[in-house]
Amino acid sequence: MIRLDHVYKGFNGNAVLEDISLALPEKGFCAITGRSGRGKTTLLYLIAGLYKPDRGSIYRDSERISMVFQEDRLCDALTPVSNIRLVTPSLDEEQVLSAMQAVGLRGCEKQPCRELSGGMRRRVALLRALMANYDILFLDEPFKGLDEETKTAAICETRRRCQGCTVLLVTHDPTEIDAMGVDQVICL
């Protein structure tokens, strides 16, 4: 369960979010959507605990979280397999390679991530978050820059791997909301 009560957040004296109150289910898919600059990422960061509210309170009943940021945040000198295993070292290479194949990433497992295309890096970042141990998954525009076929594969793998968890998805794309089977939409 995630609950926000009268949350306010501003930067440099400018309000970004004002008097936000909401409750999210313990399990299921929730989307945060709205025009650029409306505070979607700020709201996600508040719920994840990366930002503190200026006023109000946030309750989250789990500390086991995983996140895909808007930026890939990969270790460029490491391979995709090593990047994915950074957060879950108990994964064996075959588990990682199987997940990489599911999102169309076979054949690049030995390359340093700095040599990968933007779409390939995006999928590595997504798999790193998906294969971690979490109860809540935060996704900040996780499918941006992917062609339709690759996006479909990535969404299928995301849905498969996060069943039984709480998922918060920031997106501008209504087709992603539909494809993810979102239960609740927060419009900012």
N, C-alpha and C positions, 0 to 999 in steps of 0.2 A: 504494500500500500504506500502510495505517495500522496502527500497532502500539502498544499500551499495555502497559507492564511494571510491575506492582506499584504502580499509581498510587493515591495517597491525596490527598484534598482535604477540608479542613475550614474552617469559618468560626466565629470567636469561640470556639474551643476545642471545637466540636462537629463530629464526623466526618460528612461528607455522603457521601463515597465512600471505601471502604477496600479496598485490595489488589485493584484492578481490573486484570486482564490480559486482553487480547483482540487479535485480528488481524482486520482488515477487508479485503475484497478490493480490488484495484486498480480494478475497475469493478463496478458493480452497485448494488443498492438494499439498504440496511440500515435497520431501524427500531429505535429505542430506546423502550421502553414500560415502564410500571409505574405504580403509584399516585402520586398527588400527593405531592410532598415527598421523593421517593426519589432525586433527583439527576440526573434526565434532562437538564435544561437545563445543569446544571453539567458533566456529562460532555460534552455537545455543545460547550460553551464551552472546555473543556480541549482537546478534539481540534482545535477551530478555532484555538487559540492565544490566545484572549481571556482565559483564566485560565492560571496556571502551577500545576502540581501541587506539593503540599507535599513529597511524596516520590514516587519512581518516575520513569519516563521515558516520553515520548511521541515516536514517530517518525511523520512524515508526509512522503511523498516529493514533495509538490507544495505550492507556495506560492500557486497560482492557485485561490482559493476565492471562493465567493459564499454569501450567507446571507440567510435570512428569519428575523427575530427574532419573538418572541411579540408585541412591540409593532410597529406598522407603520413607525415611524421615517421618515416622509415629511417633505418640506419643504412645509408647509401652504400657503404662498403660491404655490407652483409648480403647474402643471397636471400631470396624469398623464403626458403625453408628456415633459415636462421632467424630472420625477422619474425616469422610466425611463432617459432619456438621460444623467442625471447620471453613472452608472457606466460607460456605454458611449456616448460622444459620437459615435462613428462611425455609429451607427444612424441611418438616415433616418426621417423621420416616417411614411412609408408602412409600413415594417417594424413600427414601434411600433403603428400603427393596426390593422394586420393581427393582431398578437398580442392587442391589446385586444379586437378583435372575437371572437377565438377563446374568450375567457373572459367574453364578454357585457358588455364595457365600452364599446361604441360610444355616442357621443352625449354623453359627458362629457369629451371630450379637451381642451376649452378652459376648463373650470371649474378654479378653484383646488382643490387637494386638501382644504382645510379644509371645503369645501362637500359633499364626498362622504359617502355612508353608510359605516358600518363595514365592510360586506362589499365595497364598491367599493374602499375604501382597502386592504383586505386583498389584493385582486387586483392592485392597482397595485404594492404591495410585493413580491408574488410575481413579477410580470413583471419588475420591476427586477432581481431576483436571477437569474431564468431567462435574461434576455437579456444578462447580463454574460459575460465570457470566464473560464471556470473549468474546473478538472479535478475539484474536489470541491464539492458543493453541500450546505449545511447548512440544514435546514428545521425550525424549531421551531414546531410546531403551525400549519402554514401555511394550513390549510383551516378553522380555527375560525371559527364565525359565518357560514358559508356554507350556504345551503339545498342540498338534495340535487342538484338540477339544476345549479346553479352549481358545486358541489363536483365533480361528475362532469366538467364542462368543464375546470375548473382542474386536476384530476388528469390528464386526457388531455393537456392542454398541457404539464404538467410532465413527464410520461413522454416525450412527443415531443421536448422540448427538451434533455433530459439523458441521452439515449442515449450510451453510451460513457464516461460519467463515474461517479464514486463519489458516491452520494447517501445522506446520513444524515438520517432523518426521525424527529423526536420526535412521538409521538402517543399519545393514550389510546384511539383508535378502531380496533378491529380491522378494520372495513370499509375504512378508509384503507390499512391494511397490505395487505389483499387486493387492493384496486384499484390500488395502486402496484406490485404484483408484487414484493414484497420478497423478497430472497434469504436474508437473515439477520436474525433478531430477537434483540435484547439486552433481556432482562427485568431490570429493577432492582427 
